[in-house]
Amino acid sequence: MPNESPTPIVLWSRHVLGKQCSPVKEFDGKLQELVDKLILTCRYANGLGLAAPQIGEFVQVAVINYPLETKPYPIINPVIDEIKSKGEQVDYEACLSLPTVARVNVRVRRCQELVFSYQDINGNRIESSASGMLARVIAHETDHLRGLFYIDRIGDLSRSLVLRSFKKYVERLRPEPNPSGNAAGGRIAG
């Protein structure tokens, strides 16, 4: 990979990350560079997956890094088949774009068995299925591409707990003013 440093992860904001991403139409070197950046950043952050809008690219590309002992792979233009997907699981989730001071994880309801399709790096359409944690990761990343977050799938009380802790996290990132009244410190990356 040409760039060996991870890309900063965009912190959650409905205004920035709450929009639908555009489908990928060109399967070229630029797409491969984006996938490489996503893989590097996802691994660096110890994530199970990472979607392109989380690094400021609003196209339908995500990488799946689960199970952790396997090679991460991209899912491009993913589509979940809501009719064929079945079952239900409730488990804890968090998000790299919504880090919290208290490391708040909340229980989110997802499909147990997910049927979906996506395109690979060459544009080939692949039909697949996943269950358990892999289904959860794919659904979570696909939600990002649709402008949705796991907090959109939880109750008001849990959402307020996450957002309160996230607000405290963001406040800790703000540099302290120095005696001259200017902000101290340098650039803050998500």
C-alpha positions in Angstrom: 0.0 0.0 0.0 1.5 3.4 -1.0 0.2 5.3 2.1 1.2 3.4 5.2 -0.6 5.7 7.7 -4.3 5.4 8.6 -6.8 7.9 7.5 -8.5 9.8 10.3 -12.0 8.4 11.1 -14.8 11.0 10.9 -16.6 11.5 14.1 -20.4 11.1 14.0 -22.6 13.9 13.0 -26.0 13.6 11.3 -25.1 16.5 9.1 -22.0 14.8 7.8 -22.5 11.0 8.1 -26.3 10.9 8.0 -26.6 10.8 4.2 -27.0 8.1 1.6 -23.8 7.2 -0.3 -23.5 7.1 -4.1 -23.1 3.7 -5.8 -19.7 2.9 -7.2 -19.7 2.9 -11.0 -16.0 2.8 -11.8 -14.0 -0.2 -10.8 -10.5 1.1 -11.2 -7.2 2.0 -9.5 -8.9 4.8 -7.5 -11.3 2.3 -6.0 -8.5 0.0 -5.1 -6.7 2.9 -3.3 -9.9 3.6 -1.3 -10.2 -0.1 -0.4 -6.5 -0.1 0.7 -7.1 3.0 2.9 -10.2 1.4 4.4 -8.4 -1.8 5.2 -5.3 0.0 6.7 -7.5 2.3 8.8 -9.8 -0.5 10.0 -6.9 -2.7 11.1 -5.2 0.2 12.8 -8.4 1.0 14.7 -9.0 -2.7 15.6 -12.4 -2.4 13.9 -14.5 -5.3 12.7 -15.5 -3.2 9.7 -15.3 0.3 8.3 -17.4 2.1 5.7 -16.1 4.7 3.2 -18.1 7.6 4.7 -16.3 7.1 8.0 -13.1 8.4 6.2 -14.9 11.1 4.3 -15.6 9.2 1.0 -19.4 9.1 0.3 -19.5 6.0 -1.9 -21.0 2.6 -1.3 -17.8 0.8 -0.2 -17.1 -0.9 3.1 -14.5 -3.4 4.3 -15.3 -6.4 6.5 -12.6 -7.4 9.0 -14.3 -10.3 10.7 -13.3 -12.8 11.8 -10.2 -11.0 12.8 -7.9 -13.8 11.7 -9.1 -13.6 8.1 -8.0 -11.1 5.4 -10.3 -8.0 5.3 -12.4 -7.8 2.1 -14.5 -5.1 0.5 -18.2 -5.1 -0.1 -19.1 -2.7 -2.8 -22.7 -1.5 -3.5 -24.1 -4.1 -1.0 -27.8 -4.9 -1.0 -29.5 -6.8 1.8 -32.4 -9.0 0.8 -34.9 -8.2 3.6 -37.3 -10.9 2.4 -34.9 -13.8 2.5 -33.0 -12.7 5.6 -34.5 -14.2 8.8 -34.2 -14.7 12.5 -33.2 -12.2 15.1 -30.3 -11.6 17.3 -29.7 -9.0 20.0 -26.2 -8.2 20.9 -23.8 -5.3 21.8 -22.6 -2.9 19.2 -20.4 0.2 19.1 -19.0 2.3 16.3 -15.5 3.8 15.4 -17.3 7.0 14.5 -19.1 7.2 17.8 -16.3 6.6 20.4 -17.5 7.3 24.0 -15.7 8.2 27.2 -17.5 5.3 29.0 -16.9 2.9 26.2 -20.7 2.5 25.9 -21.9 -0.5 24.0 -25.7 -1.0 23.6 -27.8 -3.9 22.5 -29.0 -3.7 18.9 -31.5 -6.0 17.2 -30.3 -7.4 13.9 -31.1 -10.4 11.6 -29.6 -13.7 12.6 -29.2 -14.9 9.0 -28.5 -12.3 6.4 -28.9 -12.8 2.7 -27.1 -10.1 0.6 -25.3 -9.3 -2.5 -22.4 -7.0 -3.3 -19.7 -6.4 -5.9 -16.1 -7.3 -5.5 -13.2 -5.1 -6.4 -13.5 -6.1 -10.1 -17.2 -5.3 -10.3 -18.4 -9.0 -10.1 -21.8 -9.3 -8.4 -21.6 -11.9 -5.5 -24.6 -13.4 -3.8 -23.8 -14.5 -0.2 -25.2 -15.1 3.2 -23.9 -14.6 6.7 -25.1 -15.4 10.2 -24.3 -14.4 13.8 -21.6 -11.8 14.3 -20.6 -11.6 10.6 -24.3 -10.8 9.7 -24.2 -8.1 12.4 -21.0 -6.5 11.0 -22.2 -6.6 7.4 -25.6 -5.0 8.4 -23.8 -2.3 10.5 -21.5 -1.3 7.7 -24.3 -1.4 5.1 -26.3 0.9 7.4 -23.4 3.4 7.2 -23.7 3.5 3.4 -27.4 4.3 3.8 -26.8 7.1 6.3 -28.0 5.1 9.3 -26.2 4.3 12.6 -26.7 1.7 15.2 -28.2 4.4 17.5 -31.0 4.7 15.0 -32.0 1.1 15.9 -32.1 1.5 19.7 -34.4 3.1 22.2 -34.4 6.7 23.4 -32.8 5.9 26.7 -29.9 4.0 25.3 -29.4 6.6 22.5 -29.2 9.4 25.1 -26.7 7.4 27.1 -24.5 6.9 24.1 -24.8 10.5 22.9 -24.1 11.9 26.4 -20.9 9.9 26.6 -20.0 10.8 23.1 -20.4 14.5 23.9 -18.0 14.1 26.8 -15.5 12.3 24.5 -15.7 15.2 22.0 -15.2 17.8 24.8 -12.1 16.0 25.9 -10.7 16.4 22.4 -11.0 20.2 22.5 -7.7 21.9 23.2 -7.4 23.9 26.4 -7.1 27.7 25.8 -3.7 29.0 26.6 -3.2 32.3 28.6 -3.2 34.4 25.4 -6.7 33.2 24.7 -5.8 31.1 21.6 -6.4 27.4 21.5 -3.4 25.4 22.5 -2.4 22.2 20.8 -2.6 21.2 17.2 -5.1 19.6 14.8 -7.5 17.1 16.2 -8.1 14.0 14.1 -11.1 11.7 14.6 
